[in-house]
Amino acid sequence: MPMVKKKLLIIRFSSFGDIIQALGSSKFVKDSGEFEVHWLTKEQFGALVSLSPHVDRVLTLPNNATIFDLIKLTLSLRKEGYTHIFDAHMNIRAHIFSFVFRLFNFSSYQFIRRSKHRLKRILLFKFRINYFPRPFKGMHSFVLPLSGFSDFRQLNYESIDLRQNLSFESLVDESKVREVFDFSKSYIAIAPSAAWGMKTWPKEHWHKLISGIRKESDIPCVVLGGPQDTFCQEFENQYDNVINLAGKLSLVESSFIVKQSKCLISADTGLLHVADLLGVNCLALIGPTAFGFPSHSNVKTLEVELECRPCTKDGRGNCSQKIYQKCMVDIRPEIVQDNLFQRIKN
């Protein structure tokens, strides 16, 4: 009998950082040499997923899609003959998809979910009892659930290198990017802003770091961020070694700039995970969050040990310390600068 072709569908609709971390699972699966990999995501992240050479087909749900749009798409995908389905999101959309996909569907396939470990989260954030690994490596956390498939039960997940060379060539118009910034010259990329204030390194620390870099080197700092990141604007106005690209580039173009940089300095943001995935030098400034740790040696985590850490999933909430954001404040600019120059010199 001919061998049945193995075909995996990964479901991850958002967000930027989680999709980048989840891309490691596609490489893990493709490296087995036995799978065709499809990915279902929101339309706004379709281009991002398509950067991975380990995803054969990207399926997108419109950003403004209704439940009926999702059901229609799900029914159409039942014809694809998936042998494996990985729900890497476990949100309402993913639950609707799995319910409709299974309803009166008698084809044979394996189905697994990436658990959100809600009980463990309650124990950690309410009672300070931590059953999560320290550090919690985000990229590996998307690969570990794959052990639920019979194909992957015997593998050592911690030893696997998930880094990959994203294919920017087809999606990034380099001449257009050069109109904004000449990426052919050496530069340091920085991501000063974050979605939630608790995990943002203090602005005065960024000022001291940028000033220190200017005194020691002629390498410019390129600021990356979204159009809403007003946090980034004042750096451009005060320093002649700062080029502010916040809001001027797409997610894909910003990721391309990270790839070309000498080093990225970032808090727990999506661009940190881009550097982790690409194998780019990076300094990760990690404070209150529990799940944003990098998975590879090209990223060095700078942190301060405090009993209250971690105190939040993603940076939301209140600080319990007398010094607000003590876990971030105590990561001194001098330490970051020393580590930066050690990495770019080596």
N, C-alpha and C positions, 0 to 999 in steps of 0.2 A: 504494500500500500504506500502511496506517496505521502511524504511528511507534510503535516498541516503547517502552513506558514503562520508563524507567531506574529501577532499584531497587537500592539499596546496603545491604548488611549490614556493620556495623562490629562487630568482635569485640574486646571489652576487658572482662575479667572483674573486675579489681581493679587497683591499690588506689585509695584516695581521691584522692591527688594525681595519679596517672597518668590516672585517668578524667577529672578536671577538665581536665588539659592536653589530653587526647585530644578533649574536646568541641569544641575549636577546629576540628577536621577536619569535624565535622558542619555547622558554620556555613559553612565554606569550600565544601562540596559543595552545600548548599542554596542558597547565593547564586548558584550557576550557573543556578538556575531549572529544572533538568531532572530532578531526582532526588527520589524518595521514600527517606527514610533510616530504616533499622531498626538497633537496637543490641542486641547480646547481652552480658549481664553477669551477675554473681552477684546473687542475690536481695537481699542486704543493700545493694547499690548501685543497685537499680532506681529508687528514688525520686529519688536524686541525678541520674541520667541523665535522668529524665523532666522535670527542671526546664528543660531546654534546649528552646526553641521550634523548634529545628532538627532535632529527632529526632521522627519521626512515630509510631514504635512502639518500645516497650521490651520486650525478651524477656529473661526471667530464668531462671537455673539455680539450683535450691535450693542453699543453702550446704553442705548435707550430701549433695549429689548423688553418686551412684555413676557409674562409667563407663557402665553400662547406661542410666542416666537421661540422660546426655549423648548417647549414641548414639540413643536414642529421640527426643530433642528434635531432633537433627540431621536424622534421617530425615523428621521432620514438616516441617522448614523447607525441604526440597528442593522442596516443593510451592508455595513462595512466589514462584517465578519471579525470583530475584535475577539481575540482569544484571552486578552488580559485588559482590565480597566483599573486604573489607579486614581482614586479621588484624593488629590493632594490639597484640597481646599476645605472640604467638609463644612460648607456654608449652605444657605437655603437653596441657592441655585443648584449646587452640586447634589443636594438631597433630592430635589425635584428631578434632576437628570437621572439619577440612579433609580428612582422609583419608576419613572416612565420607561426607562430602558429595560428594566426587569419585567414590567407588566406584560404578561402573556408572551414573554420571550423565552422560547424553549431551546435556544442555541446554547452550546456549551462554552463557558468562559469563566475565568477566575476574576474575582473582584476584591479589592482591598481599599481601605481608607487610611489616611494619615490622621491619627488621633490628635485632638487638641489637649488631651490630658487635663480636663477641667478640674477633676478632683485634686490632682497634684498642684495645679495653679492656686486653688483655694488654700491648700495647706501651706504653700509657699508665701503667698501675698497676705494672707490673713493670720496665719499662725507661725510663720517663719520656720516651717519644717520643709526642707528642700530634698525632694526625691529625684530632681533632675540632675543630669550629669553636669559637672563643673569643669571646664566651661561647656555650655550648651552650644555645640557647633551646628549652626543653622543648615548648612548644605548637607551635612551628614544626616541631619534629622529628616530630610526628605528622601534619603536613600534607605535608611533603616527599615521603613515599613515594607519595602520590596521583599523583605525576607518572608512576608506572608505568601508570596508566590512560590510554588513548588520549585521553580527554576532557580531560585536564588537563596535557598535556606542554608547552604553550607559555606557561604562566603564571609570573609573578614572585612566588615564594612569600614572600620576605622583606618585600615591601611590603604584604602583605595584613593588614588589621586583623581579628583573630579575636575581639575582645571581643563580648560579647552580654549581653542583659538576661534573666537567668534568671527563670522564671515561678514565684515563690514563693507566689503567691496561693492556689493550689489545694492546696498541701501544708503550709503553715505556718499554724497557728491562732494569730493574733496575740494574741488575748485570753489564750491559754495561756502564750505567751512573756512577756506583760506581768506575769503572776503571778510570774515569776522576775526579770524586769528590764524597766524602762521604757525602751524603745529610742527613744522620741520625743525624748529629750534628747541633747545632744551628748556624745560619748564617744570615747575612743581604744581600739581593740581591740588586745590583745597576745596572742601565741601563744608562751609561754615555753618550752614543752616540745617535744621531737622524739622520733621513734622510736629514734634512736641518739644516744648521748651526745656523740660527736665533733662533731656539727653543732649542738649546743645552746649558745647564748650563755651564758657563766658566770652563775651565780645572783647573785653579788655585783654584776655589771654591771646586772642587772635591778633590784636594790635601789637602786643609785645613780640609775638612770634614773627609776624611779617616784618616788623622793624629789625629784629635780630637777623633774619634771613638777608635783609637788604644790606646790613653792615658786613656780613660775612661772605656774601656771594652776589654775583650779577645775574643769577638765575631768577627769572620772573615767577610770580605766583599767579596762577590762573584760577579764578573763582568760578565754581560750577554750582548751579542751583536752578530752581524753577522761576517762572515769572512772578510768583507771589513772594519770593524770598527777598524782601526789603532789607533784611538783616545784612545782606551782602553789599548793598549799594555804597555805604560810606567808605569801604576799603578802597574802592577805585578812586575816590575823590581825594584821599589823604596820602596815597603812596604812589611813587612813580614806578614801582616794581610790581604793581598789581594790574591785571587785566580782568575785568569783570565780564564774564560770559553768562551770568545768571539770567535766565529768561530768554536768551538769544539762540539757544540750541534745543533740539528735540532730545528725548531720552536716549535715542540711538546715537545721536551726534555727541552728546555728553559722554556716553560710554566710550565712544571712539577717542575722545580727548583723553580720557583716563588711560586708555591703552597706550597712547603715545607718550605719556608723561614719565618723568624720572621717578616720581613717587606721588602718591595721593595721601593727603592727611584728611581724615574724616571721622566724624562721630558715627553712631549707629544709623547709617543711611543706606539707601539702595546702591549708591556709587561705591561704598565700601565693599559690598558684595560683588560688584562688577570687578573690582581689582582682585578680590579673592578668586573669582572664577577665571580671570584672564592670566593670573600669575604675575601681576604687576606689583612692584614695591608699594607698600601701604603701611601707614601708622593709623591704628584704630583707637580712637579715644572713647573708651567704654566706661559708662558710669552706672546709672540706675537700672538699665534694662537687663532682662534675664536671657533673652534668646538671640541676641545679635552678634554672637562671637564668630570670627572667621574660622575656616577649616584648614587653611594651608600656611606653610612657613613663610611665604612671601609677604604675609601680613603680620605685623607685630602689634599685639594688643598692649596699650598703655592704660593702666588702671590703678586704683588705690583700694586696698583692702579695708572694708568697713563692715561691721556686723549687720548694718541695715541693708546691705547690698545682697542680691538685687531686690528692688522694691516695686517694680512695675514691669508690665509686659512690653510696653512700647513707648514709655515716656510720659504717659498720662498719670495724674495723681498729684499728691502733695509730698514735699520733702519733710522728713522727720528730724532733720539736724538743725541745730541753731544757726549754722552757716548754710544758707540755702545752696543746694547743689554741691555740697562738700565733696562728694565723690568725683565731680568734674573740676571743681575749683582747685583741688589738691593735685591734679595733673598739671604740673607747672610748665610754663612755656619753655623754660630753659631745658627741661628734660626732653620735651618734644623736639626742640631744635637740635640737641645733641644726637638724638636718635635719627633724625632726618639726615644730617650730614654723614653719619656713619653708613647709612643705607645707600645714599647716592654716590658715595666715594667707592664703595665696594663693588 
